[in-house]
Amino acid sequence: MTQAPSSASRRRPKLAELISDDIKRWIAAESLGEGDRLPNEKALMELYGSAKATVREALKILEVEGLVTLKTGPKGAR
């Protein structure tokens, strides 16, 4: 007899995870490569209707996975 999955394995993904997954799909669909830029933080906040902290968390997920490099300032992602 198999046990039902524990509540930990059935947790809902966080909004930042959903946004990072969507951005990954967008990067693949647009065939973006090194040096290509994503929309800035403000544009992503408007696009996803989410808070700055959520967008930053999503971008951090992508940075940890090696998909983006974050840069601060007027020419950066933030």
ZADRENVEX-476725 format. One record per atom (N, C-alpha, C): residue number from 0; atom name; x, z, y. Coordinates in nm, 3 decimals, decimal comma, always signed. Example, Ala and Ser with C-alpha at 12.3 -4.5 7.8 and 13.67 -1.06 7.14 Angstrom:
BEGIN
SITE|resi|name|X|Z|Y
SITE|0|N|+1,319|+0,780|-0,569
SITE|0|CA|+1,230|+0,780|-0,450
SITE|0|C|+1,320|+0,780|-0,330
SITE|1|N|+1,285|+0,708|-0,225
SITE|1|CA|+1,367|+0,714|-0,106
SITE|1|C|+1,290|+0,787|+0,003
% end
This chain:
BEGIN
SITE|resi|name|X|Z|Y
SITE|0|N|+0,083|+0,000|-0,117
SITE|0|CA|+0,000|+0,000|+0,000
SITE|0|C|+0,089|+0,000|+0,125
SITE|1|N|+0,061|-0,092|+0,216
SITE|1|CA|+0,140|-0,099|+0,339
SITE|1|C|+0,076|-0,016|+0,449
SITE|2|N|+0,163|+0,037|+0,532
SITE|2|CA|+0,115|+0,117|+0,643
SITE|2|C|+0,088|+0,028|+0,763
SITE|3|N|-0,004|+0,071|+0,845
SITE|3|CA|-0,031|+0,000|+0,970
SITE|3|C|+0,090|+0,014|+1,061
SITE|4|N|+0,116|-0,088|+1,146
SITE|4|CA|+0,229|-0,077|+1,238
SITE|4|C|+0,213|+0,044|+1,329
SITE|5|N|+0,324|+0,108|+1,358
SITE|5|CA|+0,319|+0,224|+1,447
SITE|5|C|+0,286|+0,179|+1,588
SITE|6|N|+0,243|+0,271|+1,670
SITE|6|CA|+0,207|+0,237|+1,807
SITE|6|C|+0,328|+0,184|+1,884
SITE|7|N|+0,449|+0,228|+1,847
SITE|7|CA|+0,569|+0,180|+1,916
SITE|7|C|+0,591|+0,031|+1,892
SITE|8|N|+0,558|-0,018|+1,773
SITE|8|CA|+0,580|-0,160|+1,746
SITE|8|C|+0,466|-0,246|+1,800
SITE|9|N|+0,358|-0,184|+1,846
SITE|9|CA|+0,245|-0,258|+1,899
SITE|9|C|+0,232|-0,245|+2,050
SITE|10|N|+0,333|-0,197|+2,117
SITE|10|CA|+0,323|-0,174|+2,261
SITE|10|C|+0,304|-0,306|+2,335
SITE|11|N|+0,231|-0,296|+2,443
SITE|11|CA|+0,211|-0,414|+2,527
SITE|11|C|+0,338|-0,442|+2,604
SITE|12|N|+0,374|-0,569|+2,619
SITE|12|CA|+0,495|-0,599|+2,697
SITE|12|C|+0,474|-0,560|+2,844
SITE|13|N|+0,580|-0,518|+2,907
SITE|13|CA|+0,575|-0,484|+3,049
SITE|13|C|+0,560|-0,613|+3,129
SITE|14|N|+0,504|-0,602|+3,249
SITE|14|CA|+0,485|-0,719|+3,334
SITE|14|C|+0,619|-0,789|+3,362
SITE|15|N|+0,724|-0,712|+3,384
SITE|15|CA|+0,855|-0,773|+3,409
SITE|15|C|+0,901|-0,857|+3,290
SITE|16|N|+0,871|-0,814|+3,168
SITE|16|CA|+0,907|-0,892|+3,049
SITE|16|C|+0,827|-1,021|+3,044
SITE|17|N|+0,699|-1,014|+3,079
SITE|17|CA|+0,616|-1,135|+3,080
SITE|17|C|+0,665|-1,234|+3,186
SITE|18|N|+0,702|-1,182|+3,302
SITE|18|CA|+0,753|-1,269|+3,409
SITE|18|C|+0,885|-1,331|+3,366
SITE|19|N|+0,975|-1,253|+3,308
SITE|19|CA|+1,104|-1,309|+3,265
SITE|19|C|+1,084|-1,415|+3,157
SITE|20|N|+0,990|-1,393|+3,067
SITE|20|CA|+0,960|-1,494|+2,965
SITE|20|C|+0,908|-1,622|+3,029
SITE|21|N|+0,823|-1,609|+3,131
SITE|21|CA|+0,769|-1,725|+3,199
SITE|21|C|+0,880|-1,801|+3,273
SITE|22|N|+0,969|-1,728|+3,338
SITE|22|CA|+1,081|-1,792|+3,408
SITE|22|C|+1,171|-1,864|+3,308
SITE|23|N|+1,193|-1,804|+3,190
SITE|23|CA|+1,273|-1,871|+3,085
SITE|23|C|+1,210|-2,004|+3,047
SITE|24|N|+1,077|-2,003|+3,028
SITE|24|CA|+1,007|-2,128|+2,993
SITE|24|C|+1,023|-2,230|+3,106
SITE|25|N|+1,015|-2,184|+3,230
SITE|25|CA|+1,028|-2,272|+3,345
SITE|25|C|+1,169|-2,332|+3,351
SITE|26|N|+1,271|-2,249|+3,326
SITE|26|CA|+1,410|-2,298|+3,326
SITE|26|C|+1,426|-2,407|+3,221
SITE|27|N|+1,370|-2,385|+3,102
SITE|27|CA|+1,380|-2,485|+2,995
SITE|27|C|+1,301|-2,611|+3,028
SITE|28|N|+1,180|-2,595|+3,079
SITE|28|CA|+1,095|-2,711|+3,109
SITE|28|C|+1,155|-2,798|+3,218
SITE|29|N|+1,221|-2,734|+3,314
SITE|29|CA|+1,281|-2,808|+3,426
SITE|29|C|+1,426|-2,849|+3,396
SITE|30|N|+1,475|-2,813|+3,279
SITE|30|CA|+1,613|-2,842|+3,239
SITE|30|C|+1,712|-2,794|+3,345
SITE|31|N|+1,691|-2,673|+3,395
SITE|31|CA|+1,781|-2,619|+3,496
SITE|31|C|+1,913|-2,582|+3,432
SITE|32|N|+2,019|-2,602|+3,504
SITE|32|CA|+2,152|-2,570|+3,453
SITE|32|C|+2,227|-2,481|+3,549
SITE|33|N|+2,353|-2,459|+3,519
SITE|33|CA|+2,436|-2,373|+3,602
SITE|33|C|+2,441|-2,428|+3,744
SITE|34|N|+2,421|-2,338|+3,839
SITE|34|CA|+2,424|-2,376|+3,981
SITE|34|C|+2,287|-2,409|+4,038
SITE|35|N|+2,189|-2,438|+3,952
SITE|35|CA|+2,053|-2,462|+4,001
SITE|35|C|+1,995|-2,328|+4,045
SITE|36|N|+1,911|-2,334|+4,148
SITE|36|CA|+1,856|-2,211|+4,205
SITE|36|C|+1,711|-2,191|+4,167
SITE|37|N|+1,678|-2,065|+4,147
SITE|37|CA|+1,539|-2,026|+4,127
SITE|37|C|+1,479|-1,999|+4,265
SITE|38|N|+1,346|-1,992|+4,275
SITE|38|CA|+1,285|-1,952|+4,402
SITE|38|C|+1,334|-1,813|+4,441
SITE|39|N|+1,331|-1,784|+4,570
SITE|39|CA|+1,379|-1,652|+4,613
SITE|39|C|+1,281|-1,542|+4,572
SITE|40|N|+1,326|-1,420|+4,589
SITE|40|CA|+1,249|-1,303|+4,545
SITE|40|C|+1,109|-1,300|+4,605
SITE|41|N|+1,099|-1,330|+4,734
SITE|41|CA|+0,969|-1,327|+4,801
SITE|41|C|+0,874|-1,431|+4,741
SITE|42|N|+0,925|-1,550|+4,715
SITE|42|CA|+0,843|-1,655|+4,655
SITE|42|C|+0,797|-1,615|+4,515
SITE|43|N|+0,885|-1,552|+4,438
SITE|43|CA|+0,848|-1,506|+4,304
SITE|43|C|+0,743|-1,395|+4,311
SITE|44|N|+0,755|-1,308|+4,410
SITE|44|CA|+0,655|-1,202|+4,428
SITE|44|C|+0,518|-1,264|+4,455
SITE|45|N|+0,514|-1,366|+4,539
SITE|45|CA|+0,388|-1,432|+4,571
SITE|45|C|+0,334|-1,509|+4,450
SITE|46|N|+0,423|-1,578|+4,381
SITE|46|CA|+0,384|-1,658|+4,266
SITE|46|C|+0,320|-1,572|+4,157
SITE|47|N|+0,380|-1,458|+4,129
SITE|47|CA|+0,332|-1,372|+4,021
SITE|47|C|+0,239|-1,261|+4,070
SITE|48|N|+0,222|-1,249|+4,201
SITE|48|CA|+0,136|-1,145|+4,255
SITE|48|C|+0,182|-1,006|+4,215
SITE|49|N|+0,312|-0,987|+4,217
SITE|49|CA|+0,367|-0,859|+4,172
SITE|49|C|+0,458|-0,799|+4,278
SITE|50|N|+0,492|-0,674|+4,255
SITE|50|CA|+0,577|-0,599|+4,347
SITE|50|C|+0,723|-0,643|+4,336
SITE|51|N|+0,797|-0,614|+4,442
SITE|51|CA|+0,939|-0,647|+4,446
SITE|51|C|+1,015|-0,586|+4,329
SITE|52|N|+0,984|-0,461|+4,296
SITE|52|CA|+1,054|-0,393|+4,186
SITE|52|C|+1,031|-0,464|+4,053
SITE|53|N|+0,911|-0,515|+4,033
SITE|53|CA|+0,880|-0,586|+3,907
SITE|53|C|+0,957|-0,716|+3,899
SITE|54|N|+0,962|-0,791|+4,009
SITE|54|CA|+1,037|-0,917|+4,012
SITE|54|C|+1,186|-0,889|+3,990
SITE|55|N|+1,236|-0,786|+4,054
SITE|55|CA|+1,378|-0,751|+4,037
SITE|55|C|+1,408|-0,712|+3,892
SITE|56|N|+1,316|-0,640|+3,830
SITE|56|CA|+1,335|-0,603|+3,690
SITE|56|C|+1,336|-0,728|+3,601
SITE|57|N|+1,247|-0,823|+3,629
SITE|57|CA|+1,242|-0,947|+3,552
SITE|57|C|+1,373|-1,025|+3,569
SITE|58|N|+1,423|-1,033|+3,692
SITE|58|CA|+1,548|-1,104|+3,716
SITE|58|C|+1,665|-1,033|+3,649
SITE|59|N|+1,660|-0,900|+3,647
SITE|59|CA|+1,767|-0,823|+3,582
SITE|59|C|+1,766|-0,851|+3,431
SITE|60|N|+1,649|-0,863|+3,372
SITE|60|CA|+1,639|-0,898|+3,229
SITE|60|C|+1,709|-1,031|+3,205
SITE|61|N|+1,682|-1,129|+3,291
SITE|61|CA|+1,744|-1,261|+3,276
SITE|61|C|+1,895|-1,255|+3,297
SITE|62|N|+1,939|-1,170|+3,390
SITE|62|CA|+2,082|-1,156|+3,415
SITE|62|C|+2,152|-1,094|+3,294
SITE|63|N|+2,092|-0,991|+3,236
SITE|63|CA|+2,150|-0,925|+3,118
SITE|63|C|+2,160|-1,024|+3,001
SITE|64|N|+2,062|-1,114|+2,991
SITE|64|CA|+2,062|-1,214|+2,884
SITE|64|C|+2,157|-1,330|+2,914
SITE|65|N|+2,219|-1,329|+3,033
SITE|65|CA|+2,316|-1,432|+3,068
SITE|65|C|+2,254|-1,561|+3,118
SITE|66|N|+2,126|-1,558|+3,154
SITE|66|CA|+2,058|-1,681|+3,197
SITE|66|C|+2,067|-1,706|+3,346
SITE|67|N|+2,084|-1,601|+3,424
SITE|67|CA|+2,097|-1,616|+3,569
SITE|67|C|+2,207|-1,524|+3,619
SITE|68|N|+2,255|-1,556|+3,738
SITE|68|CA|+2,348|-1,470|+3,809
SITE|68|C|+2,281|-1,433|+3,940
SITE|69|N|+2,267|-1,304|+3,965
SITE|69|CA|+2,202|-1,259|+4,087
SITE|69|C|+2,304|-1,242|+4,198
SITE|70|N|+2,265|-1,289|+4,317
SITE|70|CA|+2,350|-1,273|+4,435
SITE|70|C|+2,262|-1,220|+4,546
SITE|71|N|+2,314|-1,123|+4,621
SITE|71|CA|+2,237|-1,068|+4,731
SITE|71|C|+2,269|-1,144|+4,859
SITE|72|N|+2,185|-1,128|+4,958
SITE|72|CA|+2,208|-1,190|+5,087
SITE|72|C|+2,129|-1,317|+5,106
SITE|73|N|+2,146|-1,381|+5,223
SITE|73|CA|+2,066|-1,499|+5,259
SITE|73|C|+2,082|-1,616|+5,161
SITE|74|N|+2,196|-1,631|+5,102
SITE|74|CA|+2,219|-1,742|+5,008
SITE|74|C|+2,198|-1,701|+4,863
SITE|75|N|+2,163|-1,576|+4,840
SITE|75|CA|+2,147|-1,525|+4,705
SITE|75|C|+2,002|-1,528|+4,659
SITE|76|N|+1,979|-1,472|+4,541
SITE|76|CA|+1,845|-1,470|+4,482
SITE|76|C|+1,758|-1,363|+4,548
SITE|77|N|+1,817|-1,270|+4,617
SITE|77|CA|+1,738|-1,163|+4,679
SITE|77|C|+1,737|-1,177|+4,828
% end
